[in-house]
């Protein structure tokens, strides 16, 4: 610091009236200690009083961030010997040795004196899980080996100030250490000279000396070694295909494109060219990034595809679950944008996801139709002009790249247009196809036949083989856009489990009922409705999809099956037995008649009363079961007490109290998103 400013803790005694000091002699000591907790370097009072000094470059560079122990430190040591205390505050600085934070009252040139051990404080200003929050740590006293590193926590906020200043005046150098012999303060003050010469040979020489101290760096230009038939320029670029969200991406030429929204790894690159293209009546842009800038990208420097999916079931206003083709690539919770065409879109929040559902959705203010596009509310951006007021936002899409042409591929050459036959592999093996799939597929109907006029049962004949199973819910969509909902039934209900497992006599036809009378003279297509959980005792599960969503392969005989791990069966709802028992009645003694139960001797159970006014004289908690018979149990405080027959005597009259297994006490029944190999 360039000047000394009086700390509040040193003058607080003179600010209190004498009669207060006489009547409350400990108040002065309390106030003094309180202001000491604010006046230490990096404390709130210290920053407020000295902010004008701290923001100066000379105060932010050449900081000493560590020193080294010169002796072993015991649990009770209050003096810590080090190589040097230069750069540390004179008093009440914060030290970090291993995992212990320490403060001290004073220092010499090689020691910290009157140390307070096992202290607490800020250890970093960037939490790894939430970059907008700092980490405040409480620590315990510990021993420390000789030569351990001592970190200077008192300068963390100065380093943050320096990082912010470097981001503002020297983008690209933030987060990087300059060469040790560089005068960092002078370099940052004159850094505009570097940017004014950016792209020239001198700018590269400045860059390499500033970062590595290399005075012999030379620039080799590939274009100098090429045979040039014309004056065409030579570019090395990385291309991204993007959609415009806000502003005109064509204005980004010469600007930097950033990706730093917290979900994807940070990346940035200089835009050298932007080309507008049309695909399927939709406008896209090819953004070419200067490949040389990859060396300065944050993280691994790779821009990520922003995930996109489509609605597979029409969703009404206020619904909390969205059913989509896939949620792969989306975070576990976040914000979605639904594109409804004609520049109409809205945002909604979701709290969790399964393989193909977004759950806990809110803010669905309009109906979402089948096939509408859903994207993550994420974007890459760049600034136009010298300020940050004009922001251009784009969404990065996925394209095929690095296509490998097989050796035995004939009549094709590089640059020729190709047509994609299918996305993924058409797998024919039994392991890939013998599953109950729950995918909203469509088939064109060849013709309908009336089978039973009393129940309006129809036989649906298709052009292609289907994957329906008995009990599937389907929607028939007529050529005049009417929809009829029905259910697939077996051709011979009595022979379904004996003649063939599918209940179909052909994979090109099936019987349906429940949709009412149909006009057999018009055209239809049939769509499978997504199956949901059917259960008698867990209604909270009925929002989840069942069976298998898809099967993937890595083309090396390894298969991955995506499923919520919840099945569905024809005419058989799931009956889930959690072995809990709800009981009511009057009780007295060591035997409790609770009704038919499935507990066995030795089970660990938890007692759960309704409330304090409706409970037995048992504490809510864990007990151990002695099974008397199928309706009666005794409870003990330990398994040893069961063998000694030391049971708890219970009394009271209750209604709807519960015993349930301890293993399930903190678990919620919900889908497990698995991709078994």
Secondary structure as UniProt FT lines:
FT   HELIX           8..11
FT   HELIX           12..15
FT   HELIX           18..23
FT   HELIX           25..39
FT   TURN            41..42
FT   HELIX           44..54
FT   HELIX           57..60
FT   STRAND          66..69
FT   TURN            75..76
FT   STRAND          80..82
FT   TURN            86..87
FT   STRAND          94..97
FT   TURN            98..99
FT   STRAND          100..107
FT   STRAND          111..124
FT   TURN            131..132
FT   STRAND          135..138
FT   TURN            146..147
FT   STRAND          149..152
FT   HELIX           153..155
FT   HELIX           156..169
FT   TURN            171..175
FT   TURN            180..181
FT   HELIX           184..189
FT   HELIX           191..196
FT   TURN            197..199
FT   HELIX           201..212
FT   HELIX           222..225
FT   STRAND          237..246
FT   HELIX           249..252
FT   TURN            253..254
FT   STRAND          256..259
FT   STRAND          267..279
FT   TURN            280..281
FT   STRAND          282..290
FT   HELIX           291..296
FT   TURN            299..300
FT   STRAND          308..311
FT   TURN            317..318
FT   STRAND          322..324
FT   TURN            328..329
FT   STRAND          334..339
FT   TURN            342..343
FT   STRAND          345..350
FT   STRAND          352..353
FT   STRAND          357..359
FT   TURN            370..371
FT   STRAND          373..376
FT   STRAND          380..383
FT   STRAND          391..396
FT   TURN            407..408
FT   TURN            414..415
FT   HELIX           430..433
FT   STRAND          442..452
FT   TURN            453..456
FT   STRAND          457..462
FT   TURN            470..471
FT   STRAND          473..478
FT   TURN            479..480
FT   STRAND          483..489
FT   HELIX           493..495
FT   TURN            496..499
FT   TURN            501..502
FT   TURN            507..508
FT   STRAND          509..513
FT   TURN            520..521
FT   STRAND          524..528
FT   HELIX           539..543
FT   STRAND          548..553
FT   STRAND          559..563
FT   TURN            570..571
FT   STRAND          581..589
FT   STRAND          592..593
FT   TURN            601..602
FT   STRAND          604..608
FT   TURN            612..613
FT   STRAND          621..627
FT   STRAND          632..636
FT   HELIX           639..643
FT   TURN            644..645
FT   STRAND          650..661
FT   HELIX           662..664
FT   TURN            665..666
FT   STRAND          674..676
//
